[in-house]
Amino acid sequence: SDLLLARHGPGDPSFADIMQVKQNANRATNLVRQLLAFSRKQTLTPVVLDVGEALADLSHLLGRLLGAKIELRFEHGRGLAPVLVDRGQFDQVIINLAVNARDAMPGGGTLAIRTAMMDVAQPAQRGHEVIASGRYVAIEIADTGSGIPKENLSRIFEPFFTTKEIGAGTGLGLSTVYGIVHQTGGYIFVESAVGEGTTFTIYLPAQTESATARSARTRPPSAELDADLTGAGTILLV
């Protein structure tokens, strides 16, 4: 489609049709990306991340997404350990959950994002999943919206399951969140009641190694400059 658009400009009768092809190809690309996220087969680039700083960076974007009628609150716990996640995917998880919360509060409300350290002494059953023992950074995203009916709670992470009107959602937002969290080695749970709001809780494995130590360990050793490297080359600095 890009090659065709190079030969058929906006004034060409075929331009609109070619643009339609391109837009649908892009939609298919995004659909496949979301399905890969759900099946936990996407390519991730994990980095050591400070959850508090990452959420602070997102606060302005979240504020614009939520609008003036919804109050955004942050409540951070002390001594949060870093986590190892793909930064872009982490942002997508938080944004997807925030947008869902916004849609559940058409008349306004409050979205609270809380963080805390959680210690799981031994494997614990929660819902249909078993949380492995260890230290986790918990991220809780709670809204005061309409809530989720009990019969839908067990299905909300299924691909293509949606309670929105036809054309209003793909049913892939929460399944994408589920896949990203699990591919990162974490867990996600939901608690909700009709008329009382919804709370999503994410557990991400805490990293015991500091970001500084990790970067020092992964940094390639500097080459020893034994020889005289004087030359007649030209360096272009852009």
PyMOL commands that set and color helices and strands:
alter all, ss='L'
color gray80, all
select helices_A, chain A and resi 2-7+15-38+51-66+87-103+150-153+173-183+211-218
alter helices_A, ss='H'
color red, helices_A
select strands_A, chain A and resi 46-49+70-76+83-86+109-120+124-126+129-131+134-143+187-193+197-205
alter strands_A, ss='S'
color yellow, strands_A
deselect
rebuild
show_as cartoon
